[in-house]
Amino acid sequence: MEKKIKLIWDFHGPDAQKTAQHHEHHLKEFIQNKNLKNEITGMEQLSELYSIAYMIVDESEMIPVRDALKPHRGEWYEV
């Protein structure tokens, strides 16, 4: 089984949660348009002023997705 990577976008400020939700919507559209293998996305509110949006990609798809979407960071993803 191929390793998976969680690509993460950080949002700060009073509108962080709404911005992260909106960004996740665009991540879902990107996944459909590019026919990516994984359809896992999400949004987490980590504090009142800090939220993240993320998507999970296979290691083989990471570089083109990273170059197209410019995530702030990434980490290995395990189920």
C-alpha positions in Angstrom: 0.0 0.0 0.0 1.3 3.4 -1.0 2.2 6.0 1.7 -0.2 8.9 2.1 0.6 12.5 2.8 -1.7 15.1 4.5 -1.3 18.5 2.8 -2.3 21.3 5.1 -3.3 25.0 4.7 -3.3 27.1 7.8 -5.7 30.0 8.4 -5.5 32.5 11.2 -7.8 35.3 12.4 -11.5 35.8 13.2 -12.5 34.4 9.8 -10.2 31.4 9.9 -13.0 28.8 10.2 -15.0 30.2 7.3 -11.9 30.5 5.1 -10.9 26.9 5.9 -14.3 25.6 5.0 -14.3 27.6 1.8 -10.8 26.3 0.9 -11.9 22.7 1.6 -14.7 23.2 -1.0 -12.1 24.1 -3.6 -9.9 21.1 -2.6 -12.8 18.8 -3.3 -13.3 20.5 -6.7 -9.6 20.0 -7.5 -9.8 16.3 -6.6 -12.7 15.8 -9.0 -11.2 17.8 -11.8 -7.8 16.0 -11.6 -9.3 12.5 -10.9 -7.1 12.0 -7.9 -7.1 8.6 -6.2 -8.1 9.8 -2.7 -11.1 12.0 -2.0 -10.2 12.7 1.6 -10.4 16.3 2.6 -11.2 18.0 5.9 -11.3 21.1 8.0 -10.4 21.5 11.7 -10.9 24.4 14.0 -7.9 24.2 16.3 -8.8 27.4 18.3 -11.1 30.4 17.9 -8.6 32.1 15.7 -6.8 29.1 14.0 -8.3 26.6 11.5 -6.8 24.3 8.9 -8.0 22.7 5.7 -6.3 19.6 4.4 -6.4 16.9 1.8 -4.8 13.4 1.7 -2.8 12.4 -1.4 -0.8 9.4 -2.3 2.9 9.9 -2.2 3.1 9.4 -6.0 0.6 12.3 -6.6 2.2 14.7 -4.0 4.6 16.7 -6.1 2.1 17.8 -8.9 -0.5 18.6 -6.3 1.9 20.4 -4.1 3.2 22.5 -7.0 -0.4 23.3 -8.2 -1.9 24.1 -4.8 1.1 25.3 -2.7 0.1 23.9 0.8 1.7 25.5 3.8 3.0 22.2 5.1 2.6 18.5 4.9 2.9 15.4 7.1 2.7 11.6 6.8 -0.9 10.4 7.1 -1.8 7.1 8.8 -5.3 5.7 9.2 
